[in-house]
Amino acid sequence: MAVTGPLSIVARSALQLRDVGPATVNELSRSLEISRTSVENAVTALGDSGLIVDAPAQNGGGAGRPARRYSFHAAAGTVVGVDIGVASVRVVLADLAGAVIAQRSYTGVEAQRDGASKLAAVIDDVRRTLAAVSIPSSKVRAVGVSLPGIVDDSGRVTTSVVIPEWSGIDIGSQLRQAFDCPVAVDNGVRLAAVAEHHLGVAQLVDDVIYLSVGNRIAMGLILGGHPRRGIHNAAGDIGRLAFRGLNTETGQISWRSAPTAAEVFALARDGDATARHELDAFIDELAHGIATLSMTVDPAMIVIGGGLSAAHEQLLDPLRAALPGHLGLPFQVPVVEARLGAEAAAHGAVVHGFQRHAAEIYGIEGMPAPPITPLSHDPARADDTDPARAGDTEEKQ
C-alpha cells in the first residue's frame, strides 16, 4: 500500500534519510527547506510504513533530552538481481538503500534438460542465496532479471538464441508467481550498460556505447541517460551485423589460428605470426564496427566489457590507436575498460528492479533508484575478466 499524505514531501524526506543519513525533524526541515509540521507528518507516514526507525541520539552537550533522530530502515526489504546465462547464474541481493549484502555464483542453466528445468534451477539459486544470509522470501520487494535474448517490456522473451527454450515464454510472470513480488526483465548486455552507467565507469556520462567482447560481440546503448530499448526491444542487437566475420545468427566470434580467444592471444604473445596477423585484423575490424556505431549515435564514451576487455596491451591499447583512423574526425571518443567485469549484468538487474518498481519497493511514488554499493571484495572480478578465461565469460545478447 502506498504511503498517504503530502507525497512529494514524504518522498523527499525518505530520500534525504536514505541517501544522506540520519537526521532530526529540525535537520530535515532545514535541509529540505520545508516546514517542521510538514516534516513531522512525513516522518509519521514513513514510520507507519516501516521505512524509518529511531537512530541513536546525539547529545550536543546542552541540558535536556537530545532531539529524536531517524534513520532509513534499509533492512526492511531486499531487492534481488539475477543474471542468467548458460555457463553461470549470478545472484546479487541489495538492501533498500542499495548496499549489496550478498552475491553468489552458481552453475549455469546449460546442463538443465528443458526450459522448465532451467527456470526451476534459477529460482532455486535465488532461494539459496536468500537462505545463505537468512533473508525470508517474504522480504523480497522486487526482482530484476538479466538474460540473453530480446525481451519485451512485460518480461516475455521474444527470442533467445542462447536459451532457445525460453523464446516466447513470459519469464517475468513465472518469477512473479515464484516470489510474489514485482519482476523486471531485460537483456543482459543492456543491463550491463545500465550498471556501468549507474555505478561503474560511465557514471557521469549520459551517451554511452557499451560493447561486450568475448565469445560474441554484443552492444548496449545508454542515450540521454536511459537505456535504449527501441520499438521492438531490439536496440543493440547489432554485433552480428556491424562486425564482419562473425556468425550472422549468433554474433559468435570464429578464430582460425586456434580454437579459442585465449589460445589466439597466447600464441600472439609468443610471437606466432599467424595469430598476430589474425588478432591485428580482428582489432581493425572491431575499430571499423565501433566507428560505424559511433557515427550513428555520437557517444561520449565507449565502454568495452566482456571476457576480452582486460587485455590492455593486446586489445584495448591497439583498439584505441586504430579507432581515430576509422572515424576520421577532429576529436576522439574515449575507449575505456568496463569496471564491473562479469558482475555487471547482475548489478544492472538490481538497478533495473529499483528503477522499474520503485513505487512497489518503497510504497512511495517518485523515489529514484538508490546509489548501488557493491561488496568491497569481489574475488570473481580478476578471474572472470582475465582474457585467458574469455571462453568462460557469459555473453548476454
Secondary structure, DSSP 8 states (H G I E B T S, - for coil): ----SSHHHHHHHHHHHHHT--EEHHHHHHHHT--HHHHHHHHHHHHHHTSEEEE-----SSSS----EEEE-GGG-EEEEEEE-SSEEEEEEEETTSBEEEEEEEE-GGGSSSHHHHHHHHHHHHHHHHHHTT--GGGEEEEEEEESSEE-TTSBEEE-SSSGGGTT-BHHHHHHHHHTS-EEEEEHHHHHHHHHHHHSTTTT-SSEEEEEESSBEEEEEEETTEE---TTS-TTTTHHHHSTTS-TTT-B---SSSSSHHHHHHHHHTT-HHHHHHHHHHHHHHHHHHHHHHHHH--SEEEEESTTTT-IIIIIHHHHHHHHHHH--SS---EEE-SSGGGHHHHHHHHHHHHHSHHHHHSSTT------B--S--HHHHHHT-GGGGGGS----
